[in-house]
Structure formats: C-alpha cells, structure tokens
Amino acid sequence: MIELHYVRTPNGLKIAIMLEETGLPYRLVAYDIFAGDHLKPAFKRINPNHKLPAIVDLAPEDEGAPYPVFESGAILLYLARKSGRLLPADFRRHFLALQWLTWQVAGLGPMLGQAAHFVRYAPEGQDYGVARYTREARRLLNVLDARLGEAPYLAEEYSIADIACWPWVQNIGNYDMSLAEFPAIRRWSEAIAARPAVAAAVGSPATGVPTAYLKRRMTLTPEQWSNMFGDNLLRATERGGG
C-alpha cells in the first residue's frame, strides 16, 4: 500500500496517473494548501520541503519501516522500480526517458509554474514577470513539440517521461496559448488522455480539481498567501518550524 499525500496540481496528477498505470494499491491523503495543511509538523517528517505530492511506501522492498519519498521525479522513479514498469529496459530508451524526465523537473515544470504564479496569483501589473515566464513556457513547448514530431513518445515508448510532462500542458490556455499551436503535442496529449489509467486519475472525484483552483485569476486572503508563498511557508522550513 502506498499513501499518496496529494493536492491536484500537475505534479500531484503525475503521481496519481503513475499509480493508476502501475496498479499499485494506494490510499489518497488530501491536503488543503490554502489552509496550510502542508505546513504541519506531521507532513514535515514526510517532506522537509513542505511541498506536495509525497508518498509513503508502507511496504518497501527492504521490508523495513514505512519509507517516505518526496519530489515528483524521484517518486516516479521509485514507483517505476517498485512496479517494474514505465521505465524502458532498452539502454538508449532508458536514458532518453531519464533525460526528458530531468528536463521536465528542471525546466518545463518550474517555468510553467512561474508563469502560472504571475498570471494567476501575483498582484496586477507584473508585466515583466508575465512576459518573461510565458515566453519561456512557449520556448519549452516548442522544444517538446519538436521532439514529439520525431517520435510518438518522449522515449519512443510511453514512459514516466510522458507521465511527468503531460499534466503540465493541459492548462496552457491560462497563458493564452492553445494545443492547436503545437500539433505534435496535441496528438501526443490526446493519445495519453485516452489511456484508461489516465482517464481514471483525471476523472476520479478524489483526484479531481477542487472548485477553489478553477478560477483563472486567484484572489487569496493574507493568510492563504502566507501559506502558499509567504512567511508561513518560510517559517515552516526554519529549525523548530512546522
């Protein structure tokens, strides 16, 4: 049994999809990050970085105590090893998957995440931030589209690299872009969306999008802002915090 500590973000959806794809049994533990659930001491023991998702493997392969894993890329690798699935065995495809996974966690995710912050959360008038990160988002989508114009999947076969990237391209309408601009991404995105495991993760009430996240432009209370981006989040990482 895997505990999935979860909020419906692109990073959270990656792990829900992976668990559905592998068939590993899991129990979802939902968090309200606006309310600061991720800042509590109990979660700090699972993820000292206070970010979601994280997992706890209640039956790790070494047969020891429950084992927590944080960072979505590391979780995907952990679950691939545990299940023996979705990381190619072929030498070249294996390292293609690792390269594109690393590209996602180092580039696509952070840059689209910053675009989302400036478009959806930052105070009005942050024109430089919006322009900087939406331009970089477009550049990275160009890179992804070019790769998917060469192969059906990032590592030629469906893998954790595709699972890592797919959730991040579903909301590019927030940045005034459309999948119609990226035909190879659109073809790939539609093929992945049609997979039963992906449909199950996306459509599950447990892993669906909370109403609070559906607005394009978010207005937070001072306490919610502090929990998400401000002093409360900072203090949780200090010694004795959380």
N, C-alpha and C positions, 0 to 999 in steps of 0.2 A: 504494500500500500504506500502510495505517495501522497503526502499533504502538499497541495498547491496553494500557497499564500498569494492572493490574487486581487488585482483590480483590472478592469477591462481597459487596457492600453494596448498599443501594438506589441509591446514587449510581453505583456501578460497573455495576449492572444497567441503568440508564438508557442508558449508552453502548453496552453490548452489544446492547440492543434497537435502538437507533438504527442501528448498523452493520448489523444483520441487515435492518432495514427498508429501508435505502437500497441494500443490495447492494454497498457499497464493500468492497473486499478488505481484510482486516485480519489481523494476527498478534497473538495474545494473549501478554502477558508477565505471568505470575502472580507475586504478592507474598505473603509471609507476614508480615503486620504484627505478629503476636505476637512473631515473631523479630526484628523491626526492619528488615526489608528496605527499608522506605520511608525509613529514616534515612540511607542510604548516600550518599556524595558523588555517585555517578553519577546517582541519582534527583534530587538537589537541583538538578542542572543542567536537569532537565526541569520540576520543580515546586519552586520555592523554599519553598513552604508545606508540603512533605513530606506531602501528603495524596493519596489515590487516589480516583478514577481520574485519569489524564492520558493524552494521546495524543501521538504524534509522527507528523506527516504527512511521509512520505518523498518525496512528490511534490507539494509545494504549488503553488498556481496561479501564483505568481510565478516558478516554475521555479528558485528559489534552493535554499539548503541546507535539510535537513530542519527542519521547523517544529514546536516543541512547543506544546501548548495545555493549560492546567490550568484547573480549576473546571468542574464538570459542566454548568452552564448555558451557559458560554462554549463548551464543547465541542459541545453540542447545536446552538448557533447556527452554529458553524464547519462542522459536518457538514451542516447544512441548506443552507448556502451552497454548499458543495463539491458536494453531490449535486443541488441544486435541488429538494429535496423536504421536505415536512413542516413548512413554514412558509408559511401561506396567502398567496396573492398579493393577494387582496381586501383593501382598505385596512382595513376595520373588523375583519375576522377576523385579519389580520396583527397588529394591535395588541392584540386580545384574547389571542392566543397569547403575545405578549410580556408582557402583564400577568400572566397566570396562571403563566408560567414564572418571572417575578420573584417572585410570591407563593410559589411552591414553594421557591425557593432562599433566600428571606429569612425564610420563616415555617414552612411545613409541614415541610421537611427539618430545620432546626435544632431546632424544638420537639419533633418526634418523636424526633430524635436524642438530645436531652437526656432525654426520657422513657425511652428505651432505656438510657441510661447509668445513671440512678438505679434503674431496675427490675432491670437485668441485671448491672451492674458495681460500683456504689457499695457501700460497706460497709453491712451491715444497719443498720436503724434510721434511714435517711434519709427519714423520713416526709414532711417538708415538701417535699423535692425531688421525691419520687414524686407527691405530691398536686398540686404546682404544675404539673409538666410533663404529667401525664396529663390534668389539667383543660384545659390549653391545647391538648393534642392533640385532645381531644374538641371544643373550640370550633372549631378549624380544620377538623376533619372535618364539623362542622355546616355551615360555610361551603362546603366542597366539595360536600356533598350537596345544598345549596340550588341551587348553580349547575348541577349535573348533573340537577336536577329541571326545569330550564328548557331544556336543550339536550342533544343526545346526547353531545357532546364539549365540552371547555372553550372552544375557539374555534369551536364549531359543527361544524367538521370535525376529524378526527383530525390531531394535530399534535405538535410537540415539547413542548407544554404537557402533554398527556396522558402522553407518554413520561416526562416529568420526575416527574409525580405518582404514576403507577401503582405503581412498586415500593414506595413508602413506605406504601401502605395494605395491603400484603399481610401484614404482621406485627402488625397491631393487636391480635391475640389476646394478645400479650405484655403488653399494658396492660389486660387484662381487658375488652376491647371486641370486638365482632363486626360484620362487614359486614351482618349481619341487622338491625342497628340503623340502618343507613344505606341504605335501599332504592335510591336513585338511584346511590350509589357502587357498590353491589353489581351493579346492571345494567351499568353502565359497565365495572367491573372484569372481569366475565365476558366482555363483548364484546371487550375488549382481550386477555384471556388466550387467546381463541380465534383470534387472528391468528397465521398461520404463523410470522412472524418473531419474535413474542414467545415462542411455544412453543419455537422453536429456541434462542433465547437462554436461556430458563429451563431447558430440558432438556439443554443441552449439557454433557457432562462437564467441559469446560474452564471453563465459566462457572457451574457448579452450586455449591451451598452446601457448603463443606468441613465435615467432621464436627465440627471444633472450634467451629463457630459455632452448632450446633444446640441447645445447651442454653439453656433459658430463663434460668437463673441461672448466671453465669460465675464461675469461680474462677481468678484469674490468679496466676502467680508474681510476686515482686517485680520481676524483670527484664521480664516481659511487661507488667506495669502501667506500668513506666517507659517502655517503648517505645510504649505506646498513649496514656498520659495524663500521664506524669510527667517526670522530669528528663531522661531520654534524648531525649524528643521536644523538650523545651525547648532542650537544648544543640545539637541539630541545626540550629536556626534562628539560633544565635549566629554572629557573624563568625568564620570559621575552623572552624565546626562542620560536622557532617555528613560 
